[in-house]
Amino acid sequence: MSPHPLSTPIDEGTVQVELAAGVAHVRFHHPKGNSLPGALLKRLADAVTATGARDDVQVLVLRSEGNGPFCAGASFDELKSIADRTMGREFFMGFARLILAMTRCPKPVIARVHGKAVGGGVGVVAAADYAMATAQASLRLSELAVGIGPFVVGPVIERKIGMGRFEAMAVDADWRTAAWGEQAGLYARVVATLPELDAAVDELAAKLAASNPSALAQIKRVCWAGTEHWEQLLEERAAVSGELVLSEFSRKAIAAFGR
């Protein structure tokens, strides 16, 4: 497996792409729970887009590093630094661009979810074509707790689990188990241990890499049909979040969360 690093400074996190036998592993890491600051979101979206366009890639596996969370969502350090609506909108557009990169990618995207997914991390899970997780990979939409809401990630989560379940996640902001995620449709498969997860991911990725690429592309088009308007929709949602994050309530809640 040959690495193709796409690294950023350590405080912005890192992205690395590894290729082998038609399978591209797109790895991201941030020292704070694999959270996603704007620079890392951009690198990750760019990596998905560039890798998905390669002729020698048939399937992408999106994964994060470490033994902690799969993705802790938005960077609280960056949320605290947002000074105006333009900055706020641009930050949340980072999640929009990653979701669009994953759903518009012509190759299937498998999410390997080894740990908890929070906020925007749940959106990343939902934007995958097939997500596999361990029993430790619980889920939570925590945005309301800091005075905003899961507006940008909402459409892709709702598409996977339905409006009723999405609204419940958004309103009560409680943890859902991985078993709940499988039953709801966010996870296609849940296994007990990390070795089992890696074996299952590798098996499916190899099977897809050996499948008819034209058939896979058509399946993906069918599954994401009706999302053609998402560029405009997610931009509108990013503007809503970018305004809410400036409210006095959000400022106090984010500051308290970070302590």
Secondary structure as GFF3:
##gff-version 3
##sequence-region A 1 259
A	DSSP	beta_strand	2	7	.	.	.	ID=ss1
A	DSSP	three_ten_helix	10	12	.	.	.	ID=ss2
A	DSSP	beta_strand	14	20	.	.	.	ID=ss3
A	DSSP	beta_strand	23	29	.	.	.	ID=ss4
A	DSSP	alpha_helix	38	52	.	.	.	ID=ss5
A	DSSP	beta_strand	59	64	.	.	.	ID=ss6
A	DSSP	alpha_helix	76	81	.	.	.	ID=ss7
A	DSSP	alpha_helix	85	104	.	.	.	ID=ss8
A	DSSP	beta_strand	109	113	.	.	.	ID=ss9
A	DSSP	beta_strand	117	118	.	.	.	ID=ss10
A	DSSP	alpha_helix	120	127	.	.	.	ID=ss11
A	DSSP	beta_strand	130	134	.	.	.	ID=ss12
A	DSSP	beta_strand	139	140	.	.	.	ID=ss13
A	DSSP	three_ten_helix	143	146	.	.	.	ID=ss14
A	DSSP	alpha_helix	154	161	.	.	.	ID=ss15
A	DSSP	alpha_helix	163	172	.	.	.	ID=ss16
A	DSSP	alpha_helix	178	184	.	.	.	ID=ss17
A	DSSP	beta_strand	189	191	.	.	.	ID=ss18
A	DSSP	alpha_helix	194	209	.	.	.	ID=ss19
A	DSSP	alpha_helix	213	223	.	.	.	ID=ss20
A	DSSP	alpha_helix	230	244	.	.	.	ID=ss21
A	DSSP	alpha_helix	248	257	.	.	.	ID=ss22
###
